[in-house]
Amino acid sequence: MNRMKLIYSSALVLLTLISSNLYAQRQVLDKVVAIVDEGVVLQSELDERIDEVRANAANGGQPLPPAGELRTQLIESLIVENLQLQLANRMGIRYDDDTINSVMGNIAEQNNMSFDDYVATLEAAGRYVSTREQIRRELMLRDLQRGMVNRRINITDQEIDNFLNSEMGRVSMAPDYFVSQTLIPIGENDPAEIIAAKEQFAELMLEAINSGTPFEQVREVAQRAAATNPPTGFPVSGGELGWRKADGLPSLFVDIVPTMKANEVRGPIRSPNGFHLVKLVQVRGALNSLVKQTHARHILISPNEIRTEEQAKALAQTLRDRIEAGEDFAAIARQNSDDSASVVAGGDMGWANEGGMPPEFEAVINEMDVDELSQPFKTSYGWHVAQVLERREQDLSRQFSRQQAENTLRSRKFDVELQNWLIEIREQAYVKISPPSIAGNP
């Protein structure tokens, strides 16, 4: 009996030691900095955020508040972020791995890297997993904030009218121009024959552009010719001026660029500096918004649990044959189409702006004539039979300007309303912050 008691006591001691060691290991691994409703902020999250802020401050040469104040600020930031992520999860705002990969691919491209090289760089720095999660969090927060804050912002028709009639409104609603230029410089001591030769050289460059050679390529060829074989050309310079309002353009271009069409090139334009060729690359915000529109209808047959891909295609073909034989398109669509958005209207999709339909669907529609009935064609949604009813060009200048004005006003109000909303959810939440002695104070 005593032997059994000894074994039992030894076992309890052993279990206690094991439990204590496991608990100690958990404490070493991480600590809870704050309880936030149904979630927590961990010490590891705080440490990572502190390291990130310190690194950014060092790179930018910016001062930081005292360590205790910085810790308090970052804990508050993490608490508010945690509350938002909890809300986003409850609302079903999630991003799958394919979307994260797509975003990372864009980041890699912006940094002139392949996707694999970008991933390898992150892995070598031990930041691959954390970067993916950071992207996922930022996307979730962006969608949540847009949804929650925009519904709190109300823009009245009177506000839009007042903005459009104001000086600030007229300036901000003016078109933006993206311009590129090439300059053949003239020197102070250039004789008349050299100036004439440079003007002729500019005209030859313009001819090459009008014949189909890209604007930038002509400039590069001229630069190489001047550098490697000077007698064949003259030095040239230039580049993109970026997005600018008309009054932000060089005075030489102020009266010319607004009269140009996108991708048009003009010149040579003489100035004291030399001969210019100017290209209008793109315009945004122009009020002459003449938009191509298409009125179409369709029947969608989607594969499902009881209908295979081939069966869906065969059914679409059968329905198409019935319409061709004289049966009513709308009646067949109401009875058979799987497109819940248009089925009640007999497949009628209404008027759609150019670019307003799914690309793979619009690509087929754009090749069809009015009243033409398509053969069954496949998109990611299933098999379609479509018909173009009408086409037109619609001037949407007024709608466009009012929408732009509303977007501007909404953008102005967004930041203020976002801060109000964040204060509200913070005040309504249950938050318990651990003292530094418990949570750890880096």
BARO-689635 format. One line per field, with one value per residue (C-alpha): residue number from 1; residue in three letters; x, y, z. Coordinates in steps of 0.02 Angstrom, whole numbers, plus 50000, padded with zeros to 5 digits. Example, Ala and Ser with C-alpha at 12.3 -4.5 7.8 and 13.67 -1.06 7.14 Angstrom:
resi c(1:2)
resn c(ALA:SER)
px c(50615:50684)
py c(49775:49947)
pz c(50390:50357)
END
This chain:
resi c(1:2:3:4:5:6:7:8:9:10:11:12:13:14:15:16:17:18:19:20:21:22:23:24:25:26:27:28:29:30:31:32:33:34:35:36:37:38:39:40:41:42:43:44:45:46:47:48:49:50:51:52:53:54:55:56:57:58:59:60:61:62:63:64:65:66:67:68:69:70:71:72:73:74:75:76:77:78:79:80:81:82:83:84:85:86:87:88:89:90:91:92:93:94:95:96:97:98:99:100:101:102:103:104:105:106:107:108:109:110:111:112:113:114:115:116:117:118:119:120:121:122:123:124:125:126:127:128:129:130:131:132:133:134:135:136:137:138:139:140:141:142:143:144:145:146:147:148:149:150:151:152:153:154:155:156:157:158:159:160:161:162:163:164:165:166:167:168:169:170:171:172:173:174:175:176:177:178:179:180:181:182:183:184:185:186:187:188:189:190:191:192:193:194:195:196:197:198:199:200:201:202:203:204:205:206:207:208:209:210:211:212:213:214:215:216:217:218:219:220:221:222:223:224:225:226:227:228:229:230:231:232:233:234:235:236:237:238:239:240:241:242:243:244:245:246:247:248:249:250:251:252:253:254:255:256:257:258:259:260:261:262:263:264:265:266:267:268:269:270:271:272:273:274:275:276:277:278:279:280:281:282:283:284:285:286:287:288:289:290:291:292:293:294:295:296:297:298:299:300:301:302:303:304:305:306:307:308:309:310:311:312:313:314:315:316:317:318:319:320:321:322:323:324:325:326:327:328:329:330:331:332:333:334:335:336:337:338:339:340:341:342:343:344:345:346:347:348:349:350:351:352:353:354:355:356:357:358:359:360:361:362:363:364:365:366:367:368:369:370:371:372:373:374:375:376:377:378:379:380:381:382:383:384:385:386:387:388:389:390:391:392:393:394:395:396:397:398:399:400:401:402:403:404:405:406:407:408:409:410:411:412:413:414:415:416:417:418:419:420:421:422:423:424:425:426:427:428:429:430:431:432:433:434:435:436:437:438:439:440:441:442)
resn c(MET:ASN:ARG:MET:LYS:LEU:ILE:TYR:SER:SER:ALA:LEU:VAL:LEU:LEU:THR:LEU:ILE:SER:SER:ASN:LEU:TYR:ALA:GLN:ARG:GLN:VAL:LEU:ASP:LYS:VAL:VAL:ALA:ILE:VAL:ASP:GLU:GLY:VAL:VAL:LEU:GLN:SER:GLU:LEU:ASP:GLU:ARG:ILE:ASP:GLU:VAL:ARG:ALA:ASN:ALA:ALA:ASN:GLY:GLY:GLN:PRO:LEU:PRO:PRO:ALA:GLY:GLU:LEU:ARG:THR:GLN:LEU:ILE:GLU:SER:LEU:ILE:VAL:GLU:ASN:LEU:GLN:LEU:GLN:LEU:ALA:ASN:ARG:MET:GLY:ILE:ARG:TYR:ASP:ASP:ASP:THR:ILE:ASN:SER:VAL:MET:GLY:ASN:ILE:ALA:GLU:GLN:ASN:ASN:MET:SER:PHE:ASP:ASP:TYR:VAL:ALA:THR:LEU:GLU:ALA:ALA:GLY:ARG:TYR:VAL:SER:THR:ARG:GLU:GLN:ILE:ARG:ARG:GLU:LEU:MET:LEU:ARG:ASP:LEU:GLN:ARG:GLY:MET:VAL:ASN:ARG:ARG:ILE:ASN:ILE:THR:ASP:GLN:GLU:ILE:ASP:ASN:PHE:LEU:ASN:SER:GLU:MET:GLY:ARG:VAL:SER:MET:ALA:PRO:ASP:TYR:PHE:VAL:SER:GLN:THR:LEU:ILE:PRO:ILE:GLY:GLU:ASN:ASP:PRO:ALA:GLU:ILE:ILE:ALA:ALA:LYS:GLU:GLN:PHE:ALA:GLU:LEU:MET:LEU:GLU:ALA:ILE:ASN:SER:GLY:THR:PRO:PHE:GLU:GLN:VAL:ARG:GLU:VAL:ALA:GLN:ARG:ALA:ALA:ALA:THR:ASN:PRO:PRO:THR:GLY:PHE:PRO:VAL:SER:GLY:GLY:GLU:LEU:GLY:TRP:ARG:LYS:ALA:ASP:GLY:LEU:PRO:SER:LEU:PHE:VAL:ASP:ILE:VAL:PRO:THR:MET:LYS:ALA:ASN:GLU:VAL:ARG:GLY:PRO:ILE:ARG:SER:PRO:ASN:GLY:PHE:HIS:LEU:VAL:LYS:LEU:VAL:GLN:VAL:ARG:GLY:ALA:LEU:ASN:SER:LEU:VAL:LYS:GLN:THR:HIS:ALA:ARG:HIS:ILE:LEU:ILE:SER:PRO:ASN:GLU:ILE:ARG:THR:GLU:GLU:GLN:ALA:LYS:ALA:LEU:ALA:GLN:THR:LEU:ARG:ASP:ARG:ILE:GLU:ALA:GLY:GLU:ASP:PHE:ALA:ALA:ILE:ALA:ARG:GLN:ASN:SER:ASP:ASP:SER:ALA:SER:VAL:VAL:ALA:GLY:GLY:ASP:MET:GLY:TRP:ALA:ASN:GLU:GLY:GLY:MET:PRO:PRO:GLU:PHE:GLU:ALA:VAL:ILE:ASN:GLU:MET:ASP:VAL:ASP:GLU:LEU:SER:GLN:PRO:PHE:LYS:THR:SER:TYR:GLY:TRP:HIS:VAL:ALA:GLN:VAL:LEU:GLU:ARG:ARG:GLU:GLN:ASP:LEU:SER:ARG:GLN:PHE:SER:ARG:GLN:GLN:ALA:GLU:ASN:THR:LEU:ARG:SER:ARG:LYS:PHE:ASP:VAL:GLU:LEU:GLN:ASN:TRP:LEU:ILE:GLU:ILE:ARG:GLU:GLN:ALA:TYR:VAL:LYS:ILE:SER:PRO:PRO:SER:ILE:ALA:GLY:ASN:PRO)
px c(50000:50141:50226:50068:50058:50240:50211:50055:50143:50290:50170:50085:50251:50302:50137:50153:50330:50276:50128:50238:50365:50231:50155:50325:50355:50188:50234:50400:50318:50188:50089:49920:49936:49749:49582:49472:49291:49311:49492:49663:49814:49974:50145:50218:50101:50152:50337:50321:50228:50357:50500:50411:50380:50559:50629:50520:50567:50752:50739:50646:50749:50592:50592:50489:50397:50464:50454:50307:50206:50245:50190:50024:49990:50026:49921:49774:49805:49808:49650:49553:49623:49574:49396:49381:49448:49324:49183:49248:49250:49073:49017:49102:49234:49373:49505:49565:49745:49722:49676:49826:49938:49867:49904:50080:50104:50059:50181:50318:50283:50290:50462:50521:50528:50450:50326:50447:50590:50479:50425:50606:50658:50521:50564:50748:50700:50580:50433:50335:50196:50182:50174:50033:49935:49968:49898:49747:49715:49732:49609:49483:49500:49483:49320:49249:49287:49214:49055:49029:49082:49003:48831:48853:48890:48745:48776:48625:48583:48600:48777:48821:48746:48838:49003:48983:48943:49090:49261:49340:49218:49255:49442:49433:49312:49423:49501:49672:49796:49939:50068:50236:50354:50514:50627:50761:50857:50918:51080:51105:51240:51158:51166:51009:51052:51072:50905:50823:50904:50841:50665:50675:50741:50588:50474:50557:50527:50344:50328:50398:50272:50126:50185:50160:50324:50290:50325:50449:50539:50569:50645:50758:50817:50857:50952:51056:51092:51151:51262:51342:51344:51322:51307:51150:51048:51039:51029:50851:50774:50603:50490:50323:50251:50127:49946:49911:49767:49773:49835:49976:50046:50194:50128:50178:50053:49908:49810:49860:49836:49650:49611:49700:49632:49709:49866:49876:50049:50078:50230:50357:50312:50443:50496:50652:50720:50696:50570:50443:50340:50196:50090:49926:49936:49771:49630:49527:49381:49332:49151:49117:49071:48997:48981:48941:48797:48725:48551:48558:48467:48528:48488:48612:48623:48745:48815:48767:48753:48627:48680:48850:48947:48895:48713:48716:48787:48659:48514:48577:48583:48406:48338:48429:48352:48178:48202:48268:48111:48000:47969:47974:48148:48079:47963:48102:48219:48093:48069:48250:48381:48492:48532:48430:48465:48379:48264:48108:48136:48145:48334:48336:48497:48449:48571:48752:48897:49050:49154:49005:48978:49091:49239:49220:49033:49059:49192:49059:48925:49040:49059:48872:48755:48590:48453:48582:48553:48715:48765:48788:48951:49038:49097:49147:48961:48903:48830:48743:48626:48625:48543:48588:48430:48499:48659:48681:48799:48740:48802:48828:48913:48789:48782:48970:49001:48877:48950:49125:49066:48983:49142:49245:49126:49118:49307:49317:49196:49265:49416:49318:49175:49300:49378:49205:49159:49322:49295:49120:49170:49314:49199:49071:49197:49254:49441:49558:49740:49870:49994:50170:50239:50123:50117:50301:50374:50497)
py c(50000:50118:50072:50120:50286:50320:50283:50390:50535:50522:50524:50680:50767:50716:50776:50940:50966:50925:51044:51180:51158:51163:51318:51400:51358:51435:51593:51600:51575:51713:51819:51905:52093:52129:52039:52115:52052:51874:51896:51937:52043:51943:52002:51934:52047:52197:52156:52139:52304:52393:52325:52380:52558:52576:52515:52635:52779:52738:52730:52894:52982:53015:53032:52914:52946:52867:52677:52674:52797:52704:52541:52617:52690:52528:52423:52538:52521:52331:52330:52430:52321:52163:52227:52261:52089:52005:52103:52062:51876:51884:51968:51835:51950:51832:51816:51649:51604:51635:51816:51838:51763:51884:52034:51969:51948:52132:52184:52080:52160:52335:52292:52219:52043:51878:51802:51661:51783:51889:51736:51678:51850:51847:51670:51714:51858:51747:51858:51753:51694:51862:51957:51847:51873:52060:52071:51968:52080:52240:52178:52128:52294:52392:52304:52315:52501:52540:52446:52511:52691:52725:52678:52815:52949:53036:53151:53255:53322:53498:53462:53398:53552:53669:53580:53583:53769:53814:53869:53721:53605:53674:53655:53478:53422:53485:53345:53273:53248:53124:53199:53143:53252:53246:53398:53433:53573:53732:53809:53996:53998:53880:53955:53965:53812:53703:53765:53723:53551:53518:53567:53448:53313:53340:53325:53161:53096:53146:53056:52897:52911:52939:52787:52677:52681:52707:52883:52827:52711:52853:52956:52812:52781:52966:52967:52815:52889:53053:52962:52833:52924:53112:53165:53059:53156:53283:53259:53237:53232:53215:53098:53087:53240:53133:53176:53362:53484:53601:53745:53634:53600:53696:53860:53802:53658:53740:53785:53631:53479:53508:53503:53337:53160:53017:52948:53097:53174:53353:53454:53515:53657:53794:53868:53961:53792:53700:53597:53493:53341:53317:53161:53154:52980:52979:53091:53061:53159:53230:53287:53233:53059:52980:52797:52648:52544:52375:52307:52117:51967:51792:51620:51541:51353:51306:51133:51072:50915:50835:50913:50881:51003:50911:50904:51092:51124:51009:51094:51266:51206:51134:51298:51396:51285:51313:51502:51491:51392:51533:51508:51660:51698:51779:51633:51505:51611:51624:51436:51383:51517:51498:51685:51744:51927:51922:51771:51868:51991:51850:51858:52046:52121:52302:52431:52399:52519:52463:52364:52339:52154:52008:52015:51839:51870:52045:51981:51875:52009:52138:52027:52005:52104:52178:52044:51905:51749:51672:51491:51420:51485:51451:51566:51530:51543:51407:51400:51551:51587:51775:51903:52086:52191:52368:52472:52657:52794:52887:53053:53024:53191:53248:53080:53067:53240:53213:53043:53117:53256:53132:53027:53182:53234:53057:53045:53207:53143:52966:52993:53092:52967:52822:52895:52922:52740:52673:52774:52702:52519:52545:52623:52482:52341:52244:52274:52223:52272:52175:52279:52287:52181:52038:52061:52105:52274:52274)
pz c(50000:50047:49883:49787:49881:49838:49654:49653:49740:49620:49473:49537:49559:49383:49308:49403:49339:49160:49172:49244:49105:48970:49048:49057:48874:48827:48921:48830:48662:48681:48802:48796:48788:48779:48775:48640:48640:48573:48521:48593:48550:48574:48629:48467:48367:48470:48455:48266:48252:48362:48257:48098:48162:48224:48058:47959:48073:48055:47865:47858:47991:48094:48285:48392:48556:48717:48724:48846:48743:48582:48661:48717:48545:48455:48575:48539:48353:48366:48472:48342:48202:48297:48321:48135:48087:48205:48123:47948:47990:48058:47897:47790:47715:47667:47531:47463:47423:47236:47269:47385:47251:47123:47235:47269:47082:47057:47194:47112:46943:47017:47085:46918:46991:46943:47063:47107:47140:47251:47351:47366:47431:47563:47615:47632:47748:47846:47797:47672:47788:47879:47714:47650:47810:47807:47630:47681:47831:47730:47598:47732:47822:47660:47611:47787:47802:47631:47671:47848:47820:47650:47717:47848:47717:47633:47484:47437:47264:47334:47393:47218:47136:47255:47222:47032:47037:47148:47088:47177:47091:46919:46948:47018:46882:46742:46638:46677:46536:46529:46411:46342:46243:46141:46124:45993:46081:45996:46056:46078:45944:45820:45644:45538:45434:45591:45659:45492:45494:45671:45620:45472:45589:45703:45551:45502:45678:45666:45498:45576:45719:45600:45500:45653:45749:45935:46000:46132:46011:45888:46029:46082:45903:45883:46048:45998:45825:45901:46026:45911:45744:45771:45589:45569:45695:45835:46023:46087:46261:46340:46432:46521:46607:46705:46746:46745:46732:46583:46690:46755:46581:46510:46439:46265:46275:46368:46211:46111:46223:46264:46077:46050:46052:46150:46065:45948:45916:45860:45811:45781:45901:45909:46076:46134:46192:46028:45931:46028:45982:46104:46128:46224:46299:46392:46457:46612:46677:46508:46506:46327:46389:46233:46281:46171:46240:46194:46231:46234:46305:46342:46410:46529:46554:46692:46731:46904:47012:46895:46729:46650:46542:46384:46438:46472:46298:46217:46307:46254:46074:46085:46154:46020:45885:45957:45952:45775:45729:45789:45975:46089:46160:46318:46358:46337:46444:46586:46586:46569:46606:46759:46766:46914:46873:46703:46705:46759:46615:46490:46481:46447:46516:46480:46414:46461:46438:46343:46467:46581:46543:46591:46469:46400:46369:46296:46176:46090:46098:46016:45862:45836:45725:45786:45792:45768:45872:45931:45928:46104:46179:46342:46482:46662:46706:46586:46410:46334:46191:46161:46049:46020:46015:45991:45993:46025:46083:46236:46302:46487:46521:46652:46740:46733:46806:46946:46987:46990:47104:47221:47226:47270:47408:47476:47477:47577:47707:47714:47827:47956:47958:47967:48124:48202:48165:48237:48396:48411:48393:48515:48646:48626:48641:48794:48809:48950:48931:49031:49133:49058:49199:49146:48959:48941:48902:48758)
END
